[in-house]
Amino acid sequence: MVRELERVTVLGAGSMGHGIAEVAAIAGYDVCMRDIEESYVADGYEQLEWSVEKLAEKGQLGDDPDTILERVSTTTDLSRAVVDADIVIEAIPEDLEMKQGLFRDVEDAAEDDAILATNTSSLRVGDIAEPLKRPERFCGLHFFNPPVKMDLVEVASGEQTDDEVIDAAETFVESLDKTAVLVRKDVPEFVVNNVLVPFMEEAAWMFDEGKAEARQADAAMVFRRGYPMGPFELADFGGLDVLAHSREQWGKPLPDCVETRVANDDLGQKTGKGFYDYENGDTYQADGVDYEPGDGEGFDTLRIEARMVNEAARLVGQDVADPEDIDIAMRLGGGLPEGTCRTGDKLGLDRMLEKIESLYEETGAARYEPADYLVELVEAGHTGEDAGRGFYDYADGGPYHYIAHTLDDDGVLEVTFDREERLNALSTDMLAEIQRLLESVDTDEVACVTFEGAGDRAFSAGADITGFTIAEPTDLMEVDEAVETIYEFERPTIAKVDGLCLGGGFEITLACDIRIATEESKLGSPEINLGLIPGGGGTQRLVRLVGGPRTKELVFKGEQISAERAADWGILNRAVPADEFEATVDEFITTIANGPQTALKAAKRVINEGQDASLNTAIAMESQAFGLLATTDDMLEGVEAFTHDRDPQFD
């Protein structure tokens, strides 16, 4: 049996250690942070304290910072740190013997039923647990740096790890308000590093072959393929020594361009020089990266993505993780705009396999050996989205990657924009999913629709600019089509705005029938700052709400306005304190969901269409709708309920 987890011990007070301790304390756990020297502990606690205070200043904490800090104790005494712990998380350097020695001592001092976990990013869980007497209590909990900001934790099982321990570890991760991805088999580097390292490594091999320059590769992957950072930029950012260690510890060859720079101590940003020069006199500058869009011409982007897709297929085929979990991991832990399996399906798995096979035949290098699962998919004709099936089944349009939705017994369709890691920015795929859902749902089962953003930072911060820079002009039409689908949906729609509501998110809000926001929310149309104007009807719906002068003020200045001002201007129906938000929304939902559905449908149509018609035409539309409604059962029920002084019971 696994005990209830209340007391957390973190071993190591470095950037990962104090970050994990901070996350646990914020979640309400009592935490002990331990390191081998008092100075290390003091430095770690100082960083933790600074971070907590910064989060408090930004209003991102549920508790007072003093209350959170009171939950954290520190020590250099290992026995004292772990004796009462329910879960012990190690966050020390990536040295197998060091980790093994530490856990031998921990196991002797901790309770027999305590969970022991390593934050390793590259070693096998089973190798670290090898000297332990109770390896079934041991697992991997790989947090990403910085833990307070990164949403992903890879929960890794060793060959002897008890299932109850993994279940408890997943529950613990979720209690930290993090997303747990289960790594079902004990492979080194887990999911994210297995797929992301080839992104950097393959570009370096191309550099060695004279087929790429750093700026060329980075510009191509960012501006042509939409990645947030280029491969050389990312390698410099994380440290070339880290990349080298990830290859060398498993006996994998290292590109010469990386090996040479590591030998010269040119490790990237942290030393002032790597593939880019970050030195500026006596200081370092993060803006040493200076590639531009035009630099990426002629670079073979497919070669890098084929490597990544092949590694993802290897993980799926070996039952390490499902495509869904791999894609979530790559978005949350790798910072990618879309999951690698989804990328493979869009580009075509046959193209991926052809590229990998040609490289394998040309070089014989093990890194290019085609994954058995990728071969199986292609041979079965499952080559991706265009074929109807690849990693995913697209028979009914495919899974929903970027929105979540539920339809309850009262007919309330709840739609959540699910890209919290990007402030719910609208990609072309997300817009297509919104449109697909609204066009495929049985409207007879729907009473109303609510739209909200995942997390508490944003409804939607607007369009995913990186994604739109690589989109075709026809793709950009999806913004208008998706927003128009929301506007024309025959049931009432409600925008639940909590946090940033900008650009495309603002346009979706304007397309909804009812708009409710927390007082702390910010709304606006910042497109002018990008040399654009609002799309999705953003200018035209706004001008009909607030008039020309205020519309021009919002559009011309591109500023964010408070929810209170938006309510005063008539953009919002309500701007309410955060603690009244859900109750206010629920009041609207209850009234609408229990209302006469035929009349609500007619009212929405007449109001929307009447705005664009002459007054006489609009009144005629209203009169016609009124006459038709006068013959319905709902009208008779309403009259009878009024006569008998009771609440109506509409069908």
C-alpha positions as CSV (number, residue, x, y, z in Angstrom):
1,M,0.0,0.0,0.0
2,V,1.1,3.6,-0.7
3,R,0.7,6.0,2.2
4,E,-0.9,9.4,1.7
5,L,1.6,11.9,0.5
6,E,1.9,14.9,2.7
7,R,5.7,15.4,3.4
8,V,8.0,16.0,0.5
9,T,11.8,15.9,0.6
10,V,13.9,17.3,-2.2
11,L,17.6,16.3,-2.3
12,G,19.6,19.0,-4.1
13,A,19.1,22.8,-3.8
14,G,20.3,23.8,-7.3
15,S,18.0,25.2,-10.0
16,M,16.0,22.0,-10.3
17,G,16.0,21.1,-6.6
18,H,14.8,24.5,-5.3
19,G,12.3,24.7,-8.2
20,I,10.7,21.3,-7.3
21,A,10.6,22.3,-3.7
22,E,8.9,25.6,-4.6
23,V,6.3,23.9,-6.7
24,A,5.5,21.4,-3.9
25,A,5.2,24.1,-1.3
26,I,2.9,26.2,-3.5
27,A,0.7,23.1,-3.8
28,G,0.4,22.9,0.0
29,Y,3.0,20.2,0.9
30,D,5.4,20.4,3.8
31,V,8.8,20.4,2.1
32,C,12.4,19.7,3.3
33,M,15.1,20.8,0.9
34,R,18.5,19.3,1.6
35,D,22.0,19.7,0.1
36,I,25.5,18.7,1.1
37,E,26.7,22.2,2.2
38,E,25.0,25.0,4.0
39,S,25.9,27.5,1.4
40,Y,24.2,25.5,-1.3
41,V,21.1,25.2,0.8
42,A,21.1,29.0,1.6
43,D,21.5,29.9,-2.1
44,G,18.7,27.6,-3.1
45,Y,16.4,28.9,-0.4
46,E,17.2,32.5,-1.4
47,Q,16.2,31.7,-5.1
48,L,13.1,29.9,-3.9
49,E,12.1,32.9,-1.8
50,W,12.7,35.3,-4.6
51,S,10.6,33.3,-7.0
52,V,7.7,33.0,-4.6
53,E,7.7,36.7,-4.0
54,K,7.8,37.4,-7.8
55,L,4.8,35.1,-8.3
56,A,3.0,36.9,-5.5
57,E,3.6,40.3,-7.1
58,K,2.1,39.0,-10.3
59,G,-1.0,37.7,-8.5
60,Q,-0.2,34.1,-9.4
61,L,-0.4,32.5,-5.9
62,G,-3.4,31.3,-4.1
63,D,-1.7,31.6,-0.7
64,D,0.2,34.4,1.0
65,P,4.0,34.0,0.2
66,D,4.8,33.9,3.9
67,T,2.5,30.9,4.3
68,I,4.2,29.1,1.4
69,L,7.7,29.8,2.7
70,E,6.7,28.5,6.2
71,R,6.1,25.1,4.6
72,V,9.8,24.9,3.5
73,S,12.5,23.7,5.9
74,T,16.2,23.2,5.0
75,T,19.0,21.0,6.3
76,T,22.3,19.4,5.3
77,D,21.5,16.3,7.4
78,L,20.3,13.5,5.1
79,S,18.7,11.4,7.8
80,R,16.8,14.3,9.2
81,A,15.7,15.3,5.7
82,V,14.2,11.9,4.8
83,V,13.2,10.2,8.0
84,D,9.6,11.4,7.9
85,A,9.2,11.9,4.2
86,D,6.4,10.3,2.2
87,I,8.2,11.0,-1.1
88,V,11.9,11.8,-1.6
89,I,12.8,13.4,-4.9
90,E,16.5,13.5,-5.9
91,A,17.8,16.4,-8.1
92,I,21.6,16.1,-8.2
93,P,24.0,16.0,-11.1
94,E,23.6,13.3,-13.8
95,D,26.2,10.9,-12.4
96,L,25.0,7.3,-12.0
97,E,27.4,6.3,-9.2
98,M,26.6,9.5,-7.3
99,K,22.8,8.9,-7.6
100,Q,23.2,5.2,-6.6
101,G,25.2,6.1,-3.5
102,L,22.8,8.7,-2.4
103,F,19.8,6.4,-2.7
104,R,21.5,3.7,-0.8
105,D,21.8,6.1,2.1
106,V,18.3,7.4,1.6
107,E,16.8,3.9,1.7
108,D,18.6,3.2,5.0
109,A,17.2,6.3,6.6
110,A,13.7,6.6,5.1
111,E,10.5,4.7,6.0
112,D,10.1,1.4,4.1
113,D,6.9,2.6,2.3
114,A,8.2,6.0,1.3
115,I,8.4,6.6,-2.5
116,L,11.9,7.3,-3.8
117,A,12.1,9.3,-7.1
118,T,14.9,10.5,-9.3
119,N,14.7,13.7,-11.5
120,T,17.1,12.2,-14.0
121,S,16.6,13.3,-17.6
122,S,18.8,10.7,-19.3
123,L,19.6,7.7,-17.1
124,R,17.6,4.5,-16.8
125,V,15.4,4.3,-13.7
126,G,16.4,0.7,-13.2
127,D,20.1,1.4,-13.3
128,I,19.8,4.0,-10.5
129,A,17.7,1.6,-8.5
130,E,20.0,-1.4,-9.0
131,P,21.7,-1.4,-5.6
132,L,18.4,-0.8,-3.7
133,K,16.7,-3.4,-1.5
134,R,13.3,-2.1,-2.4
135,P,13.4,-1.1,-6.1
136,E,9.7,-1.5,-6.3
137,R,9.4,1.8,-4.4
138,F,11.5,3.6,-6.9
139,C,10.4,5.7,-10.0
140,G,11.4,8.6,-12.2
141,L,9.9,12.0,-11.9
142,H,11.5,14.2,-14.6
143,F,10.6,17.8,-14.0
144,F,11.5,20.4,-16.7
145,N,13.5,23.5,-16.0
146,P,12.3,25.8,-14.5
147,P,9.8,23.6,-12.7
148,V,7.6,26.5,-11.6
149,K,6.9,27.5,-15.2
150,M,7.1,24.2,-17.1
151,D,3.9,22.1,-17.0
152,L,5.2,18.7,-17.9
153,V,6.5,15.9,-15.6
154,E,7.6,12.6,-17.2
155,V,6.6,9.8,-14.8
156,A,8.9,6.9,-15.5
157,S,8.6,3.3,-14.4
158,G,11.6,1.0,-13.8
159,E,11.3,-2.7,-14.6
160,Q,10.6,-3.4,-10.9
161,T,8.5,-0.4,-10.0
162,D,5.2,-1.2,-8.4
163,D,2.1,-0.1,-10.3
164,E,0.7,1.5,-7.1
165,V,3.9,3.7,-6.9
166,I,3.4,4.9,-10.4
167,D,-0.3,5.7,-9.7
168,A,0.6,7.6,-6.6
169,A,3.4,9.4,-8.4
170,E,1.0,10.5,-11.2
171,T,-1.6,11.7,-8.6
172,F,1.2,13.6,-6.9
173,V,2.2,15.3,-10.1
174,E,-1.4,16.3,-10.8
175,S,-1.7,17.7,-7.3
176,L,1.1,20.1,-8.2
177,D,-1.1,21.3,-11.1
178,K,1.3,19.7,-13.6
179,T,0.6,17.4,-16.5
180,A,2.0,13.8,-16.0
181,V,3.1,11.8,-19.0
182,L,3.7,8.1,-18.3
183,V,6.9,6.5,-19.6
184,R,5.8,2.9,-19.5
185,K,9.2,1.3,-20.3
186,D,12.6,2.0,-18.8
187,V,14.4,3.7,-21.6
188,P,17.1,6.3,-21.2
189,E,16.2,9.9,-22.0
190,F,12.5,9.1,-21.7
191,V,10.2,10.7,-24.3
192,V,11.1,14.4,-24.8
193,N,14.9,14.0,-25.0
194,N,14.6,11.0,-27.3
195,V,12.7,13.1,-29.8
196,L,14.1,16.5,-29.2
197,V,17.9,15.8,-29.1
198,P,17.8,14.6,-32.8
199,F,16.4,18.1,-33.6
200,M,19.8,19.6,-32.5
201,E,22.0,16.7,-33.3
202,E,20.9,16.2,-36.9
203,A,21.5,19.8,-37.7
204,A,25.0,19.5,-36.3
205,W,25.7,16.4,-38.5
206,M,24.5,18.5,-41.5
207,F,26.9,21.3,-40.4
208,D,29.8,18.8,-40.3
209,E,28.9,17.6,-43.8
210,G,28.9,21.2,-45.1
211,K,25.2,21.0,-45.9
212,A,24.1,23.7,-43.4
213,E,25.2,26.8,-41.6
214,A,23.9,27.6,-38.1
215,R,21.9,30.6,-39.2
216,Q,20.5,28.8,-42.3
217,A,19.3,25.9,-40.2
218,D,17.8,28.0,-37.5
219,A,16.0,30.4,-39.9
220,A,14.6,27.5,-41.8
221,M,13.2,25.6,-38.8
222,V,11.8,28.8,-37.2
223,F,10.5,30.7,-40.2
224,R,9.7,27.9,-42.6
225,R,8.6,25.2,-40.1
226,G,7.3,27.2,-37.2
227,Y,9.6,25.9,-34.4
228,P,10.1,28.3,-31.5
229,M,13.9,28.1,-31.6
230,G,16.3,26.8,-34.2
231,P,18.4,23.7,-33.5
232,F,21.7,25.6,-33.0
233,E,20.0,28.3,-31.0
234,L,18.5,25.7,-28.7
235,A,21.8,23.8,-28.3
236,D,23.5,27.1,-27.3
237,F,20.7,27.9,-24.9
238,G,20.8,24.5,-23.1
239,G,24.6,24.1,-23.2
240,L,26.7,22.2,-25.7
241,D,28.2,20.3,-22.9
242,V,24.8,19.0,-21.9
243,L,24.2,17.9,-25.5
244,A,27.6,16.2,-25.6
245,H,27.0,14.4,-22.4
246,S,23.6,13.1,-23.6
247,R,25.4,11.4,-26.5
248,E,28.6,10.3,-24.9
249,Q,27.1,8.6,-21.8
250,W,25.3,6.1,-24.1
251,G,28.3,5.6,-26.4
252,K,26.7,7.6,-29.3
253,P,28.9,9.5,-31.8
254,L,29.1,13.2,-31.4
255,P,29.2,15.7,-34.3
256,D,32.6,17.3,-34.6
257,C,31.3,20.8,-34.6
258,V,29.9,20.1,-31.1
259,E,32.9,18.2,-29.8
260,T,35.3,20.9,-30.9
261,R,33.3,23.7,-29.2
262,V,33.0,21.7,-26.0
263,A,36.8,21.1,-26.0
264,N,37.3,24.8,-26.4
265,D,34.8,25.5,-23.6
266,D,32.6,27.4,-26.1
267,L,29.4,25.9,-24.5
268,G,26.8,28.5,-25.7
269,Q,25.1,31.3,-23.9
270,K,26.6,30.4,-20.4
271,T,30.2,30.9,-21.6
272,G,29.5,33.7,-24.1
273,K,30.1,31.7,-27.2
274,G,28.9,28.6,-29.0
275,F,27.5,28.5,-32.5
276,Y,26.7,32.2,-31.9
277,D,28.7,34.9,-30.2
278,Y,27.0,36.3,-27.1
279,E,29.9,38.4,-25.8
280,N,29.4,42.2,-25.7
281,G,32.5,43.6,-24.0
282,D,32.7,42.2,-20.5
283,T,29.1,41.0,-20.5
284,Y,27.0,38.4,-22.3
285,Q,24.0,39.2,-24.4
286,A,21.2,36.8,-25.0
287,D,20.5,38.4,-28.4
288,G,23.7,37.1,-30.0
289,V,21.4,34.9,-32.1
290,D,21.0,37.0,-35.3
291,Y,19.4,34.9,-38.1
292,E,16.7,36.4,-40.3
293,P,13.9,34.8,-42.3
294,G,15.7,34.9,-45.6
295,D,18.7,32.9,-44.2
296,G,16.8,29.6,-44.3
297,E,16.6,29.1,-48.0
298,G,18.0,25.8,-49.3
299,F,18.0,24.0,-46.0
300,D,16.6,20.4,-45.9
301,T,14.1,20.7,-43.1
302,L,12.7,17.2,-43.8
303,R,15.9,15.6,-42.8
304,I,15.6,16.9,-39.2
305,E,11.8,16.2,-38.9
306,A,12.2,12.7,-40.3
307,R,14.8,11.9,-37.6
308,M,12.3,13.2,-34.9
309,V,9.3,11.3,-36.4
310,N,11.4,8.1,-36.6
311,E,12.3,8.4,-32.9
312,A,8.7,9.0,-32.0
313,A,7.7,5.9,-34.0
314,R,10.4,3.9,-32.2
315,L,8.9,4.9,-28.8
316,V,5.4,4.0,-29.9
317,G,6.5,0.7,-31.4
318,Q,8.3,-0.2,-28.2
319,D,5.3,0.6,-26.1
320,V,7.1,3.4,-24.3
321,A,4.3,5.9,-24.8
322,D,1.2,6.5,-27.0
323,P,1.2,9.1,-29.8
324,E,-1.1,11.3,-27.7
325,D,1.3,11.3,-24.8
326,I,4.3,11.9,-27.0
327,D,2.7,14.9,-28.6
328,I,1.6,16.3,-25.3
329,A,5.1,15.8,-24.0
330,M,6.7,17.5,-27.0
331,R,4.3,20.5,-26.7
332,L,4.7,21.0,-22.9
333,G,8.2,19.8,-22.4
334,G,9.8,20.5,-25.8
335,G,8.0,23.8,-26.4
336,L,6.9,22.6,-29.9
337,P,3.9,24.2,-31.5
338,E,2.5,20.8,-32.3
339,G,3.3,17.2,-31.4
340,T,5.9,15.3,-33.5
341,C,3.5,12.5,-34.3
342,R,1.0,15.0,-35.6
343,T,3.7,16.6,-37.7
344,G,4.5,13.3,-39.2
345,D,0.9,12.6,-40.1
346,K,0.6,16.0,-41.7
347,L,3.8,15.8,-43.8
348,G,3.3,12.1,-44.7
349,L,4.9,9.1,-43.0
350,D,5.9,7.7,-46.4
351,R,8.1,10.9,-46.9
352,M,9.6,10.4,-43.5
353,L,10.4,6.8,-44.1
354,E,11.9,7.5,-47.5
355,K,14.2,10.2,-46.1
356,I,15.3,8.0,-43.2
357,E,15.9,4.9,-45.5
358,S,18.0,7.0,-47.9
359,L,20.2,8.3,-45.1
360,Y,20.6,4.8,-43.6
361,E,21.6,3.4,-47.0
362,E,24.0,6.2,-47.6
363,T,25.7,6.2,-44.2
364,G,24.9,3.0,-42.4
365,A,24.7,5.1,-39.2
366,A,22.6,3.6,-36.5
367,R,20.8,6.9,-35.9
368,Y,19.1,6.5,-39.3
369,E,17.9,2.9,-38.8
370,P,14.1,3.0,-39.6
371,A,11.9,2.3,-36.7
372,D,9.9,-1.0,-37.2
373,Y,6.6,0.7,-36.3
374,L,7.2,3.5,-38.9
375,V,7.8,0.8,-41.5
376,E,4.7,-1.1,-40.4
377,L,2.5,2.0,-40.7
378,V,3.7,2.9,-44.2
379,E,3.5,-0.7,-45.5
380,A,-0.1,-0.8,-44.3
381,G,-0.9,2.3,-46.2
382,H,-1.3,4.3,-43.0
383,T,0.8,7.2,-44.2
384,G,-0.9,10.1,-42.4
385,E,-3.8,12.5,-42.5
386,D,-4.2,12.4,-46.3
387,A,-4.5,8.6,-46.2
388,G,-7.0,8.7,-43.4
389,R,-4.7,7.1,-40.9
390,G,-1.2,7.4,-39.6
391,F,-0.2,7.6,-35.9
392,Y,-3.8,8.8,-35.6
393,D,-7.1,7.7,-37.1
394,Y,-8.7,10.5,-39.2
395,A,-11.8,8.6,-40.2
396,D,-14.1,11.1,-38.4
397,G,-11.8,14.1,-38.7
398,G,-9.2,12.8,-36.3
399,P,-8.8,13.4,-32.6
400,Y,-9.0,16.8,-31.0
401,H,-5.5,17.9,-30.0
402,Y,-6.1,21.6,-29.2
403,I,-9.6,21.8,-27.8
404,A,-11.4,19.8,-25.1
405,H,-15.2,19.5,-25.0
406,T,-18.0,17.9,-23.0
407,L,-21.7,17.9,-23.5
408,D,-23.7,17.5,-20.2
409,D,-27.2,16.2,-19.6
410,D,-28.6,19.7,-19.6
411,G,-27.3,20.3,-23.1
412,V,-24.4,22.6,-22.1
413,L,-21.5,22.1,-24.6
414,E,-18.3,23.2,-22.8
415,V,-15.4,24.0,-25.2
416,T,-11.9,24.6,-23.8
417,F,-9.1,26.1,-25.8
418,D,-6.4,23.6,-24.7
419,R,-3.0,25.2,-25.4
420,E,-2.2,26.5,-22.0
421,E,1.5,26.3,-22.7
422,R,1.0,29.0,-25.4
423,L,-1.6,31.0,-23.6
424,N,-4.2,29.2,-25.7
425,A,-2.9,30.8,-28.9
426,L,-5.1,30.0,-31.9
427,S,-3.3,27.8,-34.5
428,T,-4.9,26.8,-37.8
429,D,-5.4,23.3,-36.4
430,M,-7.2,24.6,-33.3
431,L,-9.5,26.8,-35.5
432,A,-10.3,23.8,-37.7
433,E,-11.1,21.7,-34.6
434,I,-13.5,24.4,-33.3
435,Q,-15.2,24.6,-36.7
436,R,-15.4,20.8,-37.0
437,L,-16.9,20.4,-33.6
438,L,-19.7,23.0,-34.1
439,E,-20.5,21.7,-37.6
440,S,-20.7,18.0,-36.4
441,V,-22.5,18.3,-33.1
442,D,-26.2,17.4,-33.0
443,T,-27.7,20.8,-32.3
444,D,-30.9,19.2,-31.1
445,E,-28.9,18.0,-28.1
446,V,-27.3,21.4,-27.4
447,A,-28.9,24.1,-25.4
448,C,-25.9,26.5,-25.3
449,V,-22.2,26.6,-25.8
450,T,-19.5,28.0,-23.5
451,F,-16.0,28.8,-24.6
452,E,-13.1,29.2,-22.2
453,G,-9.3,29.0,-22.1
454,A,-7.3,26.3,-20.2
455,G,-5.6,27.6,-17.1
456,D,-6.1,30.9,-15.5
457,R,-3.8,33.2,-17.6
458,A,-5.6,33.5,-20.9
459,F,-8.9,33.0,-22.7
460,S,-6.7,33.2,-25.8
461,A,-3.8,35.6,-26.3
462,G,-4.5,35.6,-30.0
463,A,-3.2,33.9,-33.1
464,D,-0.1,31.7,-32.9
465,I,2.1,34.2,-34.9
466,T,4.8,31.6,-35.6
467,G,2.3,29.2,-37.1
468,F,0.7,31.9,-39.2
469,T,4.0,33.0,-40.7
470,I,4.4,29.6,-42.3
471,A,0.7,29.2,-43.3
472,E,-0.7,29.3,-46.8
473,P,-3.1,32.2,-47.5
474,T,-5.9,29.7,-47.8
475,D,-5.1,28.5,-44.2
476,L,-5.5,32.1,-42.9
477,M,-9.1,32.0,-44.2
478,E,-9.8,29.5,-41.4
479,V,-9.8,32.3,-38.9
480,D,-12.8,33.9,-40.6
481,E,-14.5,30.6,-41.2
482,A,-14.1,29.4,-37.6
483,V,-15.2,32.7,-36.0
484,E,-18.2,32.9,-38.4
485,T,-19.2,29.4,-37.5
486,I,-19.3,30.5,-33.8
487,Y,-21.3,33.6,-34.7
488,E,-23.8,31.7,-36.8
489,F,-24.2,28.7,-34.5
490,E,-27.9,28.4,-33.9
491,R,-27.7,28.0,-30.1
492,P,-26.6,30.7,-27.6
493,T,-22.9,31.0,-27.1
494,I,-21.1,32.3,-24.0
495,A,-17.5,33.5,-23.8
496,K,-15.9,32.9,-20.3
497,V,-13.0,35.3,-20.3
498,D,-10.4,34.8,-17.5
499,G,-7.1,36.4,-18.3
500,L,-5.8,37.7,-21.6
501,C,-8.3,38.0,-24.5
502,L,-6.4,39.4,-27.4
503,G,-6.4,39.4,-31.2
504,G,-8.1,36.2,-32.4
505,G,-9.3,35.4,-28.9
506,F,-11.0,38.8,-28.8
507,E,-12.6,38.2,-32.2
508,I,-14.0,34.9,-30.9
509,T,-15.4,36.7,-27.9
510,L,-17.1,39.3,-30.1
511,A,-18.7,36.5,-32.1
512,C,-20.3,35.0,-28.9
513,D,-23.7,36.1,-27.8
514,I,-22.9,36.6,-24.1
515,R,-19.5,37.8,-22.8
516,I,-18.5,37.5,-19.2
517,A,-15.0,38.2,-17.8
518,T,-13.1,38.4,-14.5
519,E,-12.2,42.0,-13.5
520,E,-8.5,41.2,-13.9
521,S,-8.9,40.2,-17.6
522,K,-7.5,42.3,-20.4
523,L,-9.0,42.6,-23.8
524,G,-7.8,44.2,-27.0
525,S,-6.8,44.1,-30.7
526,P,-3.0,44.3,-30.9
527,E,-2.8,43.4,-34.6
528,I,-1.7,46.9,-35.6
529,N,1.6,46.3,-33.8
530,L,2.3,43.5,-36.2
531,G,1.4,45.6,-39.2
532,L,-2.0,43.9,-39.5
533,I,-5.6,44.6,-38.7
534,P,-8.1,42.4,-36.8
535,G,-9.6,39.6,-38.8
536,G,-12.5,37.3,-38.1
537,G,-15.0,40.2,-38.2
538,G,-13.1,41.9,-35.4
539,T,-13.4,45.4,-36.8
540,Q,-17.0,45.1,-38.0
541,R,-18.5,43.4,-34.9
542,L,-16.6,45.8,-32.7
543,V,-17.8,49.0,-34.5
544,R,-21.4,47.7,-34.2
545,L,-21.0,47.4,-30.4
546,V,-19.1,50.5,-29.5
547,G,-19.2,52.8,-32.6
548,G,-16.5,54.2,-34.8
549,P,-14.4,56.4,-32.4
550,R,-13.9,53.7,-29.8
551,T,-13.3,51.0,-32.4
552,K,-10.6,53.2,-34.0
553,E,-9.1,53.8,-30.6
554,L,-8.7,50.1,-29.9
555,V,-7.5,49.2,-33.3
556,F,-5.2,52.2,-34.0
557,K,-3.5,52.1,-30.6
558,G,-3.4,48.3,-30.3
559,E,-3.7,48.6,-26.5
560,Q,-5.2,46.3,-24.0
561,I,-8.1,47.6,-22.0
562,S,-9.4,46.4,-18.6
563,A,-12.5,44.2,-18.3
564,E,-14.2,47.0,-16.4
565,R,-13.7,49.4,-19.3
566,A,-14.8,46.8,-21.8
567,A,-18.0,46.4,-19.7
568,D,-18.6,50.1,-19.5
569,W,-18.2,50.3,-23.3
570,G,-20.7,47.5,-23.9
571,I,-18.2,44.9,-25.1
572,L,-18.8,42.7,-22.1
573,N,-22.1,41.8,-20.5
574,R,-20.4,41.5,-17.1
575,A,-17.0,42.1,-15.5
576,V,-17.0,40.5,-12.1
577,P,-14.6,39.6,-9.3
578,A,-12.8,36.3,-9.8
579,D,-14.6,34.7,-6.8
580,E,-18.0,35.6,-8.4
581,F,-17.1,34.5,-12.0
582,E,-18.3,30.9,-12.1
583,A,-21.5,31.7,-10.2
584,T,-22.3,34.5,-12.7
585,V,-21.6,32.3,-15.7
586,D,-23.7,29.5,-14.1
587,E,-26.6,31.8,-13.7
588,F,-26.6,32.7,-17.4
589,I,-26.2,29.0,-18.4
590,T,-29.0,27.8,-16.1
591,T,-31.4,30.4,-17.5
592,I,-30.5,29.8,-21.1
593,A,-30.3,26.0,-20.9
594,N,-33.8,25.8,-19.2
595,G,-35.3,28.4,-21.6
596,P,-37.5,27.8,-24.7
597,Q,-35.0,26.5,-27.2
598,T,-37.1,27.4,-30.3
599,A,-37.6,30.9,-29.1
600,L,-34.0,31.4,-28.2
601,K,-32.9,30.1,-31.7
602,A,-35.3,32.5,-33.4
603,A,-34.3,35.4,-31.2
604,K,-30.6,34.9,-32.0
605,R,-31.3,34.7,-35.7
606,V,-33.4,37.8,-35.8
607,I,-31.0,39.9,-33.7
608,N,-27.9,38.8,-35.7
609,E,-29.5,39.1,-39.2
610,G,-31.5,42.2,-38.3
611,Q,-28.3,44.2,-37.6
612,D,-27.4,44.1,-41.3
613,A,-30.9,44.9,-42.6
614,S,-32.9,48.0,-42.8
615,L,-35.2,48.8,-39.9
616,N,-38.3,47.8,-41.8
617,T,-36.9,44.6,-43.0
618,A,-35.6,43.7,-39.5
619,I,-39.0,44.4,-38.0
620,A,-40.6,42.2,-40.6
621,M,-38.2,39.4,-39.7
622,E,-39.1,39.9,-36.0
623,S,-42.8,39.8,-36.8
624,Q,-42.6,36.7,-38.8
625,A,-40.6,34.9,-36.1
626,F,-43.1,36.1,-33.4
627,G,-46.0,34.7,-35.4
628,L,-44.4,31.3,-35.9
629,L,-43.5,31.1,-32.2
630,A,-47.1,31.8,-31.2
631,T,-48.1,28.3,-32.4
632,T,-45.5,26.4,-30.5
633,D,-45.9,24.2,-27.4
634,D,-43.3,26.3,-25.6
635,M,-45.5,29.4,-26.0
636,L,-48.5,27.5,-24.6
637,E,-46.4,26.3,-21.6
638,G,-45.2,29.8,-21.0
639,V,-48.7,31.2,-20.9
640,E,-50.0,28.5,-18.7
641,A,-47.1,28.8,-16.3
642,F,-47.7,32.6,-16.1
643,T,-51.4,32.1,-15.5
644,H,-50.8,29.6,-12.6
645,D,-47.8,31.6,-11.2
646,R,-45.3,28.8,-11.6
647,D,-42.0,28.4,-13.4
648,P,-42.3,27.1,-17.0
649,Q,-41.0,23.7,-17.9
650,F,-39.9,24.0,-21.5
651,D,-39.0,20.9,-23.6
